[in-house]
Amino acid sequence: MAMIKTAAAAAGVLMLAACSAPAVRQEIPQEVAAVKLPARWQLESDVSANKVSEHWWQSFGSPELSGLIDMARQQSWDVAAAVARVNQAAAGARQARAGLFPELTGSLNAAGYRRLDGAQHTTSDRMGALLSASYEVDFWGRNRAFRDAAQSGFHASVFDRDTVQLTVTAGVADAWLQVVALRERIGIAQANLATAQRLLQLVESRARWGAATPLELAQQRGLVAVQQRALASMQQQEADAQTTLALWLGQAENLPLAQTSLTAVQVPAIDQGQPLEMVTRRPDIARAEARLAAADANLQVARAAMLPRLTLQLDLGSESDRLRKVFDNPLYSLSAGLVAPIFDAGRLAAGRDLTAARREELLIAYRQSIVQAFAEVQTALNGVAWTQTRVRAQVEELEQAHKALTLAEARYRAGAESLLTLLDVQRSLYQAQDMAVQLHQERLQKSVALYKALGGGWGRSV
């Protein structure tokens, strides 16, 4: 019992020594102030808008889209891999933190000695027990810096997971919009094909009575063939978009989708905030920041490796030829060892310089991530603004195309208009209808891109 009490007391002393050193708090260097961001965006909307929320996709007003995104966030292989990387980094951080505490080991051993000739006076049995505690005194902050580097690496993995989740969420929304838009365009193409086939019947009837020329008949048949080709092309694109959506969902088979039109999908009004706020909104910027903090800590580790290291060692043991007497007469030893590098041909110095160069690279990457984020937000804002302008013009174009087709068909039936005019009006209406869907799709996808560029309502969780 005396041996156990002595070992516990010694281990407690070493543990208190380990805990007494304050943790080194790593901060982002002041050099990041070199990144200059404008105070305002180039294009800003005067319309009142809602703040970007964590569940931003619900602002489109589609239960089907919301259900698919919830499914993707649970089933995506990309998200699952990111979560696994977080678990790895968490284990690494715990492992690095353990270096701040003493290490205690115990052993029991038994040995027997016999002469080969069987002489009794040379027979011996010995049993022993040993408790050993060791602790490296962290004079230069090496172990603390190693802990801080691992902790920053863990934070970077969490922010990377959040970045992957945002990417998957935006990818699902973008792919779903593509599928639904193609379905709507296919419906328009089918309706226009039916119109072209109906007009073909009219031309064939007029040709039988000599009121239409073979040229007019060939032109209308050619128009029907063109629309059949365009319909087949869009059907292939829709099938490919379905496959892409299934991939985002982590599935091999396409899911049945109920929505066939983007008409009911709302265009959200998004509050873009100010450029300086963007730095705290995006997980990829936080990831670059955490990696830079880890590089700062690793540089401190590399510098401390060039300095002497002091290790304290406590051994407590006993030995006897009887098991019940093993702990009767314990012996202890306390030692201290100082190890300092003298000559290593510049290996440690090179390691320090290598770490410093890596830190410089990560500092550049951090600055670049801020500039890139600003460019992505600005590009998305430009897309939202100019697409809206194009949509307003397209509404007028589509309305006039409908009127033109009604008038041209009536005049052609009465013999007051040529087939060439009617064909041109058909093409114009079809193109206007198809372009209207494409512009609405583009407008919605630009909103998704803006949500993603603004961080998707992200906030720090660690």
C-alpha positions in Angstrom: 0.0 0.0 0.0 2.9 2.4 0.7 4.1 1.9 -2.8 0.8 2.7 -4.3 0.4 5.9 -2.2 3.8 7.1 -3.1 3.2 6.5 -6.8 -0.1 8.3 -6.7 1.4 11.3 -4.9 4.3 11.6 -7.4 1.9 11.3 -10.4 -0.3 14.0 -8.9 2.7 16.3 -8.6 3.6 15.7 -12.2 0.0 16.2 -13.4 -0.2 19.6 -11.5 3.0 20.7 -13.2 1.5 19.8 -16.6 -1.8 21.6 -15.9 -0.2 24.7 -14.5 1.0 26.0 -17.9 -1.5 28.2 -19.7 -2.7 27.2 -23.2 -1.2 29.3 -26.0 -4.1 31.1 -27.8 -3.4 31.3 -31.5 -4.8 34.3 -33.3 -4.9 35.2 -37.0 -1.9 37.4 -37.9 -2.4 41.1 -38.6 -1.2 40.6 -42.1 -4.7 39.7 -43.2 -5.5 43.4 -43.1 -3.6 43.6 -46.4 -6.8 42.4 -48.1 -8.8 45.5 -49.0 -12.5 45.0 -49.6 -14.9 47.7 -50.9 -17.5 49.1 -48.5 -20.4 48.2 -50.8 -21.2 45.9 -53.6 -21.3 47.2 -57.2 -24.9 46.2 -57.6 -27.3 46.4 -54.7 -31.1 45.9 -54.7 -33.4 48.5 -53.3 -36.1 45.9 -52.6 -36.4 44.8 -49.0 -34.9 41.3 -48.6 -34.7 38.6 -45.9 -31.5 37.6 -44.2 -29.9 34.4 -45.4 -31.1 31.7 -43.0 -29.6 28.3 -42.4 -32.5 26.7 -44.3 -32.3 29.1 -47.2 -33.7 26.5 -49.7 -37.1 26.8 -48.1 -37.4 30.3 -49.5 -38.1 28.8 -53.0 -41.4 27.4 -51.7 -41.0 23.8 -53.0 -41.6 21.0 -50.5 -40.1 18.6 -53.0 -36.8 20.5 -53.1 -36.7 20.7 -49.4 -37.2 17.0 -49.1 -34.4 16.2 -51.6 -32.0 18.5 -49.7 -32.8 16.9 -46.4 -32.2 13.5 -48.0 -28.9 14.6 -49.5 -27.6 16.0 -46.2 -28.2 12.6 -44.7 -27.2 10.3 -47.6 -24.5 12.1 -49.5 -21.2 10.2 -49.7 -19.3 13.5 -49.8 -20.9 14.6 -46.5 -20.2 11.2 -45.0 -16.6 11.4 -46.0 -16.3 14.9 -44.5 -17.8 13.7 -41.2 -15.3 10.9 -41.1 -12.5 13.4 -41.6 -13.9 15.4 -38.6 -13.8 12.3 -36.5 -10.2 11.6 -37.5 -9.2 15.2 -36.6 -11.0 15.0 -33.3 -9.1 11.9 -32.4 -5.9 13.5 -33.4 -6.6 16.5 -31.2 -7.3 14.3 -28.2 -4.0 12.5 -28.9 -2.1 15.7 -29.1 -3.7 17.0 -25.9 -2.6 13.9 -24.0 1.0 15.1 -24.5 0.5 17.8 -21.9 0.0 15.2 -19.1 2.3 12.8 -17.4 2.5 9.2 -18.7 2.1 6.5 -16.1 2.8 2.8 -16.9 2.9 -0.3 -14.7 4.4 -3.7 -15.1 4.5 -7.1 -13.2 7.1 -9.7 -13.9 8.1 -13.1 -12.6 11.3 -15.1 -13.3 12.6 -18.4 -12.3 16.2 -19.7 -12.5 17.3 -23.3 -12.6 20.6 -25.1 -13.2 20.5 -27.7 -15.9 22.0 -30.3 -13.4 19.1 -29.7 -11.0 21.2 -28.5 -8.1 18.9 -27.1 -5.4 21.2 -24.4 -4.2 21.1 -22.7 -7.6 17.3 -22.6 -7.8 15.7 -19.1 -7.5 12.3 -17.5 -8.2 11.9 -13.7 -8.3 8.7 -11.6 -8.7 8.6 -7.8 -9.2 6.3 -4.8 -9.8 7.2 -1.5 -11.3 5.3 1.8 -11.6 6.9 4.4 -13.9 5.7 8.1 -14.4 7.4 10.4 -16.9 6.7 14.0 -17.9 8.3 16.4 -20.3 8.5 19.9 -18.9 7.1 22.2 -21.6 9.4 25.1 -21.0 9.2 26.4 -24.6 5.6 25.6 -25.3 6.3 22.8 -27.7 3.6 20.4 -26.5 1.1 23.2 -26.1 1.8 24.4 -29.6 1.4 20.8 -30.9 -2.0 20.6 -29.1 -3.0 24.0 -30.6 -2.0 22.8 -34.1 -4.1 19.7 -33.7 -7.1 21.7 -32.3 -6.9 24.1 -35.2 -6.7 21.2 -37.6 -9.9 19.8 -36.0 -11.6 23.2 -36.5 -10.5 23.2 -40.1 -12.1 19.8 -40.6 -15.3 21.0 -39.1 -15.4 24.0 -41.4 -14.5 21.7 -44.3 -17.5 19.5 -43.5 -19.7 22.6 -43.4 -18.3 23.7 -46.8 -19.1 20.3 -48.2 -22.6 20.4 -46.9 -23.2 23.8 -48.4 -21.8 22.6 -51.8 -24.0 19.5 -51.7 -27.1 21.5 -50.8 -26.5 24.0 -53.6 -25.7 21.2 -56.0 -29.0 19.4 -55.3 -30.9 22.7 -55.7 -29.1 23.5 -59.0 -29.6 19.9 -60.4 -33.3 19.9 -59.3 -33.9 23.2 -61.1 -32.3 21.8 -64.2 -34.5 18.7 -64.2 -37.7 20.6 -63.6 -36.9 23.3 -66.2 -36.1 20.6 -68.8 -39.4 18.9 -68.0 -41.2 22.2 -68.6 -39.3 22.8 -71.8 -40.2 19.3 -73.0 -43.8 20.1 -72.4 -43.5 23.3 -74.5 -41.7 21.4 -77.2 -44.4 18.8 -77.3 -47.2 21.4 -77.5 -45.3 23.2 -80.3 -44.8 19.9 -82.1 -48.5 19.2 -81.8 -49.2 22.7 -83.3 -46.8 22.1 -86.1 -48.4 18.8 -86.9 -51.8 20.4 -86.9 -50.7 23.0 -89.3 -49.1 20.3 -91.4 -52.5 18.7 -91.7 -53.9 22.1 -92.8 -51.1 22.5 -95.4 -51.6 19.0 -96.7 -55.4 19.7 -97.0 -54.8 22.9 -98.9 -52.2 21.1 -101.1 -54.8 18.5 -102.1 -57.0 21.3 -103.3 -54.2 23.1 -105.0 -54.2 26.0 -102.6 -50.7 25.2 -101.2 -47.5 24.6 -103.2 -45.2 21.6 -102.8 -42.6 24.0 -101.4 -44.9 25.1 -98.6 -45.7 21.4 -97.8 -42.0 20.6 -97.7 -41.2 23.6 -95.4 -43.9 22.6 -92.9 -42.8 19.0 -92.9 -39.2 20.2 -92.2 -40.4 22.3 -89.3 -42.1 19.3 -87.8 -38.8 17.3 -88.1 -36.8 20.1 -86.5 -39.1 20.2 -83.5 -39.0 16.4 -83.2 -35.2 16.6 -83.1 -35.2 19.4 -80.5 -37.6 17.4 -78.4 -35.4 14.3 -78.4 -32.4 16.4 -77.5 -34.1 17.9 -74.4 -35.4 14.5 -73.3 -31.8 13.2 -73.3 -30.7 16.3 -71.3 -33.5 15.7 -68.8 -32.3 12.1 -68.3 -28.7 13.2 -67.8 -29.9 15.8 -65.3 -31.8 13.2 -63.4 -28.6 11.1 -63.1 -26.7 14.1 -61.8 -29.3 14.7 -59.2 -29.2 11.1 -58.1 -25.5 11.4 -57.7 -25.8 14.4 -55.4 -28.3 12.3 -53.4 -25.8 9.4 -53.1 -28.0 7.0 -55.1 -27.5 5.0 -58.3 -31.2 5.1 -59.3 -33.2 8.2 -60.3 -36.0 9.3 -57.9 -39.5 9.9 -59.1 -40.1 13.7 -59.1 -43.6 15.2 -59.1 -42.9 18.7 -60.1 -42.9 19.4 -63.9 -42.8 23.2 -64.0 -40.9 26.1 -62.4 -43.9 28.4 -62.5 -44.7 27.8 -58.8 -41.1 28.1 -57.7 -40.6 31.5 -55.9 -37.7 33.8 -56.7 -36.4 34.8 -53.2 -35.3 38.3 -52.3 -31.9 37.9 -50.7 -30.2 40.4 -48.3 -26.5 40.3 -49.4 -25.2 42.4 -46.5 -21.9 44.2 -46.7 -18.6 42.9 -48.1 -16.9 42.9 -44.8 -19.6 40.7 -43.2 -18.9 38.0 -45.8 -15.6 37.1 -44.0 -17.5 35.7 -41.1 -20.3 34.0 -43.1 -18.4 31.5 -45.2 -17.1 28.2 -43.9 -14.3 28.0 -46.5 -12.8 31.3 -45.3 -13.0 29.9 -41.7 -11.3 26.7 -42.9 -8.4 28.7 -44.4 -8.2 30.7 -41.2 -8.0 27.6 -39.1 -5.3 26.1 -41.3 -3.3 29.3 -40.9 -3.7 29.1 -37.1 -2.4 25.5 -37.3 0.6 26.6 -39.3 1.4 29.2 -36.7 1.4 26.5 -34.0 3.4 24.1 -36.1 6.0 26.9 -36.6 6.3 27.2 -32.8 6.7 23.4 -32.6 9.5 23.5 -35.1 11.3 26.4 -33.3 10.9 24.6 -29.9 12.4 21.4 -31.4 15.7 23.3 -31.7 15.8 24.0 -27.9 16.7 21.7 -25.0 14.1 19.3 -23.6 13.8 18.4 -19.9 12.1 15.1 -18.9 11.3 14.0 -15.4 11.1 10.3 -14.6 9.8 8.6 -11.5 10.2 4.8 -11.0 8.7 3.0 -8.1 9.3 -0.8 -7.8 9.8 -3.7 -5.6 11.0 -7.3 -5.9 10.7 -10.5 -3.8 10.8 -14.2 -4.0 7.3 -14.4 -2.5 4.2 -13.0 -4.2 2.7 -11.7 -1.0 5.9 -9.8 -0.1 6.4 -8.1 -3.5 5.1 -4.7 -2.1 6.7 -4.9 1.3 10.0 -3.1 0.5 9.4 -0.6 -2.4 12.2 1.4 -3.9 11.8 4.6 -5.9 14.1 6.6 -8.1 13.6 10.1 -9.4 15.6 11.4 -12.3 15.7 14.3 -14.7 17.1 14.2 -18.2 18.1 17.2 -20.3 18.5 16.6 -24.1 19.7 19.3 -26.4 20.6 19.2 -30.1 24.2 19.9 -30.8 24.8 18.9 -34.4 22.3 17.6 -36.9 23.7 19.0 -40.1 20.9 21.7 -40.2 18.0 19.3 -40.1 16.0 21.1 -37.4 16.7 24.5 -38.9 15.5 23.2 -42.3 12.4 21.9 -40.7 11.8 25.3 -39.2 12.3 27.0 -42.5 10.0 24.5 -44.2 7.2 25.1 -41.7 7.6 28.8 -42.1 7.4 28.6 -45.9 4.2 26.5 -45.5 2.7 29.1 -43.2 3.5 31.8 -45.8 1.7 29.7 -48.4 -1.4 29.3 -46.2 -1.4 33.0 -45.4 -1.5 33.7 -49.2 -4.3 31.1 -49.5 -6.3 32.7 -46.7 -6.0 36.1 -48.4 -6.9 34.5 -51.8 -10.0 32.8 -50.3 -11.3 36.2 -49.1 -10.8 37.8 -52.5 -12.3 34.8 -54.3 -15.3 34.8 -52.0 -15.9 38.5 -52.8 -15.7 37.8 -56.5 -18.2 34.9 -56.2 -20.7 37.1 -54.4 -20.3 40.0 -56.8 -20.7 37.6 -59.8 -23.8 36.1 -58.3 -25.2 39.6 -57.7 -24.5 40.6 -61.3 -26.3 37.4 -62.5 -29.4 38.1 -60.3 -29.7 41.7 -61.4 -29.1 41.3 -65.1 -31.2 38.2 -65.4 -34.1 40.1 -63.9 -33.7 42.7 -66.6 -33.8 40.1 -69.3 -36.8 38.4 -67.8 -38.8 41.7 -68.0 -38.0 42.0 -71.7 -38.8 38.4 -72.3 -42.3 38.8 -70.9 -43.2 41.3 -73.5 -41.6 39.2 -76.3 -43.6 36.2 -75.3 -46.9 38.1 -75.2 -46.4 39.6 -78.7 -45.3 36.1 -80.1 -48.7 34.7 -78.9 -50.6 37.5 -80.6 -48.6 37.1 -83.8 -49.3 33.4 -84.1 -53.0 33.8 -83.7 -53.1 36.6 -86.3 -50.8 34.7 -88.8 -52.8 31.5 -88.6 -56.1 33.3 -89.1 -54.7 35.2 -92.1 -53.2 32.0 -93.6 -56.5 30.2 -93.4 -58.1 33.1 -95.2 -55.4 33.0 -97.8 -54.2 36.5 -96.9 -50.8 35.4 -95.6 -48.0 33.1 -96.9 -46.9 30.0 -95.2 -43.4 31.4 -94.9 -44.8 34.1 -92.5 -46.7 31.5 -90.6 -43.5 29.4 -90.2 -41.5 32.3 -88.9 -44.2 33.2 -86.4 -44.2 29.5 -85.2 -40.5 29.5 -84.7 -40.6 32.9 -82.8 -43.3 31.7 -80.4 -41.5 28.4 -79.7 -38.2 30.2 -79.1 -39.9 32.8 -76.9 -41.6 30.2 -74.8 -38.5 28.1 -74.4 -36.4 31.2 -73.6 -38.9 32.2 -70.9 -38.4 28.9 -69.1 -34.6 29.1 -69.5 -34.5 32.6 -68.1 -36.7 31.7 -65.1 -34.4 28.7 -64.5 -31.3 30.9 -64.8 -32.8 33.4 -62.4 -33.5 30.7 -59.8 -30.0 29.2 -60.2 -28.4 32.6 -59.8 -30.3 32.9 -56.5 -28.8 29.5 -55.5 -25.4 30.7 -56.4 -25.9 33.9 -54.4 -27.0 31.9 -51.3 -24.0 29.7 -51.6 -21.6 32.6 -52.2 -23.0 34.3 -49.0 -22.3 31.2 -47.0 -25.9 29.8 -46.8 -26.6 31.2 -43.4 -23.5 29.4 -41.9 -22.3 30.2 -38.4 -19.3 28.9 -36.4 -20.1 25.9 -34.3 -16.6 25.5 -32.8 
